[in-house]
Amino acid sequence: MATAQQYDLAIIGAGINGAGIARDAALRGLKVIIFDKNDMCSGCSAISSRLVHGGLRYLEYGEIPLVYESLHERRYLRLTAPHLVEPLRITIPVYAGARRGPLLIRLGMLAYDLLSFRKTVPNHEMLNGVEIHEAEPGLEVEGLRAAARYYDAQVTFAERLVLENLLAARSAGAEIRTHCEVTRIVVEGGEVQALSFEDYAGNTQEVRVNTVVNAAGPWVDRVLEAAPTTTRRLIGGTKGSHIIVGKFAGAPQDAFYVEAAADGRPFFIIPWNNQYLVGTTDIRYREDLDHIRASGAEVDYLLAETNRVFPRASLSREDIHYAYAGVRPLPYKEAGPESAITRRHIIKVNKNVAKGLVSIIGGKLTTYRNLAEQTVDTIAKLQHRKLPSCRTRDTDLPGAWGIDRARERLFELGTLSAAGIERLLHIYGGRAAAIAELASTDSQLAATVGGENRVLAAEVVFALREEFAVTLTDIVFRRMMIGFDADQGRKMYPQVAAIAAREAGWSQEQEVQQLDGLAQYARSLRVG
């Protein structure tokens, strides 16, 4: 029997935290392998409001260090991933009778600006009721006292941010294993020794490891069950749901951050991917983590609150393109309001389970890089090693450079519309040049998919060859991103499947199975 390979670090969970840790650790010279039982970014990281933000609401709970950290991490991401993270202006309307009046909002804005010195976006501004209604005529006018405008940032496709971290990790020597479920954490003499896992084909394998980081998000406690000794419950997640609708009557130009009338909880209405993203909810969740859907009550809540603030919208369930829901991996807390549970991350060294085992609790999309830096520093201490300093604060992600050259190469193909070229640049950044190069070698790959000259056939092959895609769902929803179009890209499924089948060598039966799996996943996001 062949000797299992030895790694300095194994990471379980290829969401934003796991991907960020893999990148940082590999750049510092550790031999790294990362696993996910599904595809990368197929869990918690995909269900956020897709904002890179400072956490304005956290000021209410006195979490000033978290706001400070978030605001500065926002700046780093704007500098190292400008193709993925873009400024977003947000408006907070203030109505009579709201829990948060104009003075409190103004103070929060001043603190936000102060904590984000050296930022790459403008300071806030305050508007009176007349000024904001002139700027946003679709806004409910009754009781409108004032509004604040400020800037945060948006990452349209969090999936691509996760992917680029994994690509950077691979370039630094890390091994990426998606669709591989860790089934056993092998402990000998109280120390982690190895991991057993089952790959996509159903084969069981083993790797030797010095340290394991459990970055499985809501599944952290389940992963710990794979060790011989368990621990007290670590995760007490809350469920968050979003709905996606098209442009509606009176729709805003800006993103809106609004206090809900029903419960006083703030929620967002955000222009996103040529649609509007509305969310999120925040309720305790104790059900199946693998099959989470937005409930009817949550959907109705989001529709009603949007219609209240933009009364001409008259949105109903029929106007929803799709919805998504998931669980935030927050620290377990038996009682108290959901909104008061800390959003700070915790790097838990599981000494009571095994030496060399670390679990990540919480974390935010915005602060993943700092979490990764702290985690790798912790690993260095556990392994009694002197590692090089972290480099991720000012090291570009792979798509951040060469964007002008990529635009030229895409234009030279002559098959994409102007909107299609911008779409590829927005998704792939400078790496779109490699897609153009691939397309230039094969006329079939230079063709467009879907009839609008905005999607290249070469993207399908690129996803399989270069971006760890395994299934058709991986390609459509987490590489090409057409799954998040208003129609979920459904008209393109047969063409994309045919191209993928040729590249991957799928039989006709396998192609049908992949199409069935894709259709099932798309249906799971629709509101019944």
C-alpha positions in Angstrom: 0.0 0.0 0.0 1.3 3.4 -1.0 2.3 5.8 1.8 -0.1 8.6 2.3 1.2 12.1 1.4 2.2 14.4 4.3 0.9 17.9 4.6 1.6 20.7 7.0 -2.0 21.8 6.9 -5.3 20.4 5.9 -8.3 22.7 5.7 -11.9 21.4 5.7 -14.3 23.7 4.0 -13.6 25.7 0.8 -15.7 28.8 1.5 -14.2 32.2 1.9 -12.5 31.5 5.2 -11.0 28.2 4.1 -9.9 29.6 0.8 -8.3 32.6 2.5 -6.5 30.4 4.9 -5.2 28.1 2.1 -3.9 31.1 0.2 -2.1 32.7 3.2 -0.6 29.4 4.4 0.6 28.4 1.0 2.1 31.8 0.3 4.0 31.5 3.6 5.5 28.1 2.5 3.3 25.6 4.2 2.3 22.4 2.3 -1.5 22.8 2.1 -4.5 20.7 1.0 -8.1 21.9 1.2 -11.2 19.8 1.0 -14.9 20.5 0.5 -17.6 17.9 0.4 -19.4 19.9 -2.3 -18.0 22.6 -4.6 -16.1 25.6 -3.3 -18.4 28.5 -2.1 -21.5 26.3 -2.1 -22.4 26.9 1.5 -22.4 30.0 3.9 -20.2 32.2 1.7 -22.7 32.1 -1.1 -25.7 33.3 1.0 -24.5 36.7 2.1 -25.9 40.1 1.0 -22.8 40.2 -1.2 -21.4 43.3 0.5 -17.9 44.1 1.5 -18.9 46.4 4.4 -17.7 47.8 7.7 -20.7 46.6 9.6 -22.4 49.9 10.5 -25.0 48.0 12.6 -22.3 46.6 14.8 -21.7 50.0 16.3 -25.0 49.6 18.1 -23.6 46.7 20.0 -20.3 48.4 20.8 -18.3 46.1 18.5 -16.0 49.0 17.5 -12.9 46.8 16.9 -14.9 44.7 14.5 -16.1 47.8 12.6 -12.6 49.1 12.5 -11.2 45.8 11.2 -14.0 45.5 8.6 -13.5 49.0 7.2 -9.8 48.5 6.7 -10.3 45.1 5.2 -12.7 46.7 2.8 -9.9 49.0 1.7 -7.5 46.2 1.2 -10.0 44.3 -1.0 -10.7 47.4 -3.0 -7.0 47.6 -3.8 -6.2 43.9 -4.4 -9.5 42.8 -6.1 -10.8 46.0 -7.9 -12.4 43.9 -10.6 -14.6 42.0 -8.0 -15.1 44.6 -5.3 -16.6 47.9 -6.3 -17.9 51.0 -4.4 -21.6 51.0 -3.6 -23.5 54.1 -2.4 -26.1 53.2 0.3 -29.0 55.3 1.5 -30.6 55.1 5.0 -34.0 56.7 5.1 -35.2 57.9 8.5 -38.9 57.9 9.2 -40.9 59.3 12.1 -41.3 56.7 14.9 -38.2 54.7 13.9 -36.0 53.3 16.6 -33.0 55.1 15.1 -33.6 58.8 14.6 -31.6 61.3 12.5 -29.3 62.2 15.4 -28.3 58.6 16.1 -27.8 57.9 12.4 -25.7 61.0 12.1 -23.5 60.0 15.0 -23.1 56.5 13.6 -22.1 58.0 10.2 -19.5 60.2 11.9 -18.0 57.2 13.7 -18.0 55.2 10.5 -16.1 57.9 8.7 -13.6 58.3 11.6 -12.9 54.6 11.8 -12.3 54.2 8.1 -9.6 56.8 7.7 -7.5 56.3 4.5 -10.5 54.8 2.9 -11.0 54.7 -0.9 -14.6 56.0 -0.9 -16.2 59.4 0.0 -17.5 60.5 3.4 -21.2 60.3 4.2 -23.7 63.1 3.6 -27.0 63.9 5.3 -30.1 64.9 3.4 -33.4 66.3 4.6 -36.7 64.7 3.7 -37.3 66.9 0.6 -33.8 66.3 -0.8 -34.0 62.5 -0.5 -37.5 62.4 -2.0 -36.3 64.4 -5.0 -33.4 62.1 -5.5 -35.4 58.9 -5.0 -39.1 59.8 -6.0 -40.2 56.1 -5.6 -39.5 56.3 -1.8 -42.4 56.5 0.6 -42.8 60.1 1.5 -45.1 59.9 4.6 -43.2 60.4 7.8 -39.8 60.7 5.9 -37.6 63.0 8.1 -34.2 62.6 6.6 -31.7 60.3 5.0 -28.0 59.4 5.2 -25.9 58.5 2.3 -22.6 56.6 2.7 -20.4 54.3 0.8 -19.5 50.6 1.3 -18.6 48.1 -1.4 -20.2 45.3 -3.2 -18.8 41.9 -4.4 -21.4 40.9 -7.1 -20.2 37.3 -7.1 -18.7 36.1 -3.8 -18.1 32.8 -5.6 -15.4 34.4 -7.8 -13.7 36.0 -4.7 -13.5 32.5 -3.1 -12.3 31.0 -6.4 -9.5 33.6 -6.9 -8.2 32.9 -3.4 -8.1 29.2 -4.3 -6.4 30.0 -7.6 -3.8 32.0 -5.7 -3.4 29.1 -3.2 -2.9 26.6 -6.0 -0.3 28.9 -7.6 1.6 28.9 -4.3 1.5 25.1 -4.2 -1.7 24.2 -2.4 -3.8 21.2 -3.5 -7.5 21.8 -4.0 -9.9 18.9 -3.5 -13.6 19.8 -4.1 -16.4 17.2 -4.0 -14.3 15.3 -1.4 -15.9 14.7 2.0 -13.7 14.2 5.0 -15.1 11.2 6.8 -12.6 10.6 9.6 -10.1 12.7 11.6 -7.4 10.2 12.7 -6.0 10.9 16.2 -3.2 8.9 17.8 -1.7 9.7 21.2 -4.0 12.8 21.5 -2.6 14.3 18.3 -4.1 14.7 14.8 -2.3 12.3 12.4 -4.3 12.0 9.3 -7.6 12.5 7.5 -9.7 10.0 5.6 -11.9 11.3 2.8 -14.2 10.1 0.0 -13.6 11.6 -3.4 -16.2 12.4 -6.2 -15.8 8.9 -7.6 -16.6 7.3 -4.2 -13.0 6.2 -3.5 -11.7 6.4 0.1 -8.2 7.9 0.5 -6.0 9.1 3.4 -3.5 12.0 3.8 -1.1 12.5 6.7 -1.4 16.0 8.3 0.3 18.0 11.1 -2.6 20.4 11.6 -6.3 20.5 10.6 -8.3 23.7 10.3 -12.0 23.0 10.5 -13.5 25.9 8.4 -16.7 24.1 7.6 -19.0 27.1 8.6 -22.4 25.9 9.8 -21.0 22.3 9.6 -18.2 22.8 12.1 -19.8 20.7 14.8 -20.6 17.9 12.3 -17.0 17.8 11.2 -15.8 17.5 14.8 -17.9 14.3 15.0 -15.4 12.7 12.7 -12.9 12.9 15.5 -12.8 10.2 18.2 -13.5 12.8 21.0 -16.2 15.4 20.6 -16.7 18.8 22.3 -19.4 21.0 23.4 -21.5 22.6 20.7 -19.7 25.5 19.0 -22.1 26.8 16.3 -25.5 28.2 17.0 -26.2 29.7 13.6 -29.0 31.9 12.5 -30.8 31.6 9.2 -30.7 34.4 6.6 -32.7 34.6 3.4 -32.7 36.8 0.4 -35.1 37.3 -2.5 -34.1 38.4 -6.0 -36.5 40.5 -8.1 -36.4 42.5 -11.3 -36.5 46.3 -11.6 -39.8 47.5 -10.1 -41.9 50.7 -10.3 -40.2 53.3 -8.2 -37.0 51.2 -7.8 -34.1 53.1 -6.3 -30.8 54.1 -7.9 -28.9 53.5 -4.7 -28.8 50.6 -2.4 -31.1 51.1 0.6 -30.5 50.1 4.2 -33.9 50.3 5.8 -35.3 49.7 9.3 -38.1 47.1 9.0 -41.4 48.2 10.5 -42.3 44.7 11.6 -39.4 44.1 14.0 -37.0 47.1 13.7 -34.3 45.0 12.1 -32.3 46.7 9.3 -32.4 45.0 5.9 -31.1 45.8 2.4 -32.6 46.6 -1.0 -29.6 46.5 -3.3 -29.2 46.9 -7.1 -27.4 43.6 -8.0 -26.6 41.8 -11.2 -29.1 43.9 -13.2 -31.8 42.9 -10.6 -32.5 43.8 -7.0 -31.4 41.8 -4.0 -33.6 42.1 -0.9 -32.6 40.7 2.5 -31.7 39.5 4.9 -33.7 37.8 7.7 -32.1 36.6 11.0 -33.8 33.8 12.8 -32.5 30.9 14.8 -32.2 27.6 12.9 -32.0 24.0 14.2 -33.1 22.1 11.1 -31.3 20.3 8.2 -28.2 22.2 7.2 -28.0 20.5 3.8 -31.5 21.6 2.5 -32.1 25.2 3.5 -34.8 27.2 1.7 -36.3 30.6 2.3 -39.6 30.1 4.1 -42.9 31.5 3.0 -42.9 33.8 6.1 -39.5 35.2 5.3 -40.4 35.8 1.7 -43.6 37.6 2.7 -41.7 39.7 5.3 -39.2 40.9 2.7 -41.9 41.6 0.1 -44.0 43.5 2.6 -41.2 45.6 3.9 -40.0 46.5 0.4 -43.5 47.4 -0.7 -43.8 49.6 2.4 -40.7 51.6 1.6 -41.3 51.7 -2.2 -45.1 51.7 -2.4 -45.3 51.7 -6.2 -43.4 48.4 -6.3 -46.5 46.2 -5.4 -44.2 43.2 -5.4 -45.7 39.7 -5.0 -44.3 36.2 -5.0 -44.8 36.0 -8.8 -42.2 38.8 -9.2 -39.4 36.8 -7.5 -36.8 35.4 -9.9 -35.3 33.2 -7.2 -34.3 33.2 -3.5 -31.4 31.8 -1.5 -31.0 31.0 2.1 -28.4 29.7 4.5 -27.1 29.7 8.0 -24.5 32.0 9.5 -21.9 30.1 11.5 -22.2 32.2 14.6 -21.1 31.2 18.1 -23.7 29.1 20.0 -25.8 31.1 22.4 -28.8 29.6 24.1 -31.0 32.7 24.4 -31.2 36.4 23.6 -31.9 38.4 20.4 -30.3 37.0 17.2 -28.9 40.4 16.2 -27.0 40.6 19.4 -24.9 37.5 18.8 -21.4 38.7 18.0 -20.2 38.7 14.4 -16.6 38.5 15.5 -14.7 35.4 14.5 -13.2 33.0 17.0 -10.2 30.8 16.2 -10.8 27.9 18.6 -7.9 25.6 19.3 -9.6 22.2 20.1 -7.2 21.0 22.7 -9.9 18.9 24.3 -10.4 17.0 21.1 -6.9 16.6 19.7 -3.6 18.5 19.5 -3.3 20.1 16.1 -7.0 20.7 15.5 -8.4 24.2 15.1 -12.0 25.3 14.4 -13.2 28.6 12.9 -16.4 30.0 14.4 -18.1 32.9 12.7 -16.3 35.2 10.3 -17.5 37.6 7.7 -17.0 37.9 3.9 -15.4 41.2 4.5 -12.8 40.2 7.1 -11.8 36.8 5.8 -8.3 37.9 4.9 -7.5 39.1 8.5 -9.1 35.9 9.9 -6.8 33.9 7.6 -3.7 35.8 8.7 -4.6 35.3 12.4 -5.3 31.6 11.8 -1.9 31.0 10.0 -0.2 32.8 12.8 -1.9 30.5 15.3 -0.8 27.4 13.2 2.8 28.7 13.3 2.7 28.8 17.1 1.1 25.3 17.4 3.8 23.9 15.1 6.6 25.9 16.8 7.6 27.3 13.5 8.9 30.7 12.3 6.9 31.5 9.2 7.4 34.5 6.9 5.1 37.5 7.4 1.7 37.5 5.9 1.7 38.9 2.3 -2.0 39.0 1.5 -2.7 42.6 2.6 -1.1 44.1 -0.5 -0.8 41.1 -2.9 -3.3 41.3 -5.8 -5.7 38.4 -6.4 -5.1 36.7 -9.8 -7.7 38.6 -11.9 -6.7 42.1 -10.6 -4.0 42.8 -13.2 -4.0 42.8 -17.1 -7.6 43.9 -17.5 -6.9 46.3 -20.4 -5.0 43.6 -22.3 -7.8 41.2 -21.6 -10.3 43.6 -23.0 -8.3 43.9 -26.2 -8.0 40.2 -26.6 -11.8 39.7 -26.1 -12.5 42.4 -28.7 -10.2 40.8 -31.2 -12.3 37.6 -31.1 -15.0 39.5 -32.8 -17.8 37.4 -31.4 -18.8 39.2 -28.2 -21.0 42.3 -27.8 -19.6 45.2 -25.8 -21.8 44.1 -22.9 -20.4 40.6 -23.3 -16.9 41.8 -23.1 -17.7 43.8 -19.9 -19.4 40.8 -18.4 -16.3 38.6 -18.8 -14.1 41.3 -17.4 -16.4 41.7 -14.4 -16.3 38.0 -13.7 -12.7 37.0 -14.6 -10.8 40.3 -14.5 -7.5 40.0 -16.3 -7.8 36.2 -16.5 -10.3 36.7 -19.3 -7.3 37.0 -21.6 -6.6 33.3 -21.1 -10.2 32.6 -22.1 -9.8 34.7 -25.2 -6.6 32.8 -26.0 -8.4 29.5 -25.6 -11.2 30.6 -27.8 -8.7 31.8 -30.5 -7.5 28.2 -30.9 -10.9 26.7 -31.7 -13.7 28.3 -33.7 -16.2 26.2 -31.7 -15.0 27.7 -28.4 -15.0 31.3 -29.9 -18.7 30.9 -30.5 -21.2 32.4 -28.1 -23.8 30.6 -26.1 -27.4 31.8 -25.6 -27.9 34.0 -28.6 -27.0 37.4 -27.0 -23.3 37.4 -27.8 -22.4 37.8 -24.1 -21.3 34.2 -23.1 -18.4 32.4 -24.6 -18.3 28.7 -25.2 -14.7 28.7 -24.1 -15.8 29.6 -20.6 -17.2 26.1 -20.1 -13.9 24.5 -21.0 -11.9 27.0 -19.0 -14.0 26.2 -15.9 -13.2 22.5 -16.2 -9.5 22.9 -17.0 -8.5 25.8 -14.9 -11.1 26.5 -12.2 -11.7 23.2 -10.4 -15.3 22.7 -11.8 -16.5 19.1 -11.7 -20.3 19.3 -12.3 -22.5 21.2 -14.5 -23.9 23.1 -11.5 -20.4 24.1 -10.6 -19.9 25.6 -14.1 -23.2 27.4 -14.4 -23.7 28.8 -10.8 -20.1 29.2 -9.5 -17.9 29.8 -12.5 -19.7 31.4 -15.4 -22.3 32.9 -13.1 -25.1 32.7 -15.6 -27.2 30.7 -13.0 -27.8 34.1 -11.3 -29.4 35.7 -14.4 -33.0 36.6 -14.1 -34.0 33.3 -15.8 -31.1 31.4 -14.1 -29.6 30.9 -17.6 -32.0 28.1 -18.3 -32.0 28.5 -22.0 -28.2 27.9 -22.1 -28.2 24.7 -20.1 -28.3 22.3 -23.1 -25.5 24.1 -25.0 -23.3 24.3 -21.9 -23.9 20.7 -21.1 -22.9 19.6 -24.6 -19.7 21.6 -24.5 -18.9 20.2 -21.0 -19.6 16.7 -22.0 -17.1 16.9 -24.9 -14.5 18.3 -22.7 -15.0 16.0 -19.7 -15.7 12.9 -21.7 -19.2 12.3 -20.2 -21.3 9.6 -21.7 -24.8 10.5 -22.9 -26.2 9.1 -19.7 -23.8 11.2 -17.6 -24.7 14.3 -19.5 -28.4 13.7 -18.8 -27.6 13.1 -15.1 -25.6 16.4 -15.0 -28.5 18.3 -16.6 -31.0 16.7 -14.2 -28.7 17.8 -11.3 -28.5 21.3 -12.6 -32.2 21.6 -13.1 -32.8 20.3 -9.6 -30.5 22.8 -8.1 -32.0 25.7 -10.1 -35.5 24.6 -8.9 -34.3 24.6 -5.3 -33.8 28.4 -5.5 -37.2 29.2 -6.8 -40.1 30.3 -4.6 -43.1 28.1 -4.8 
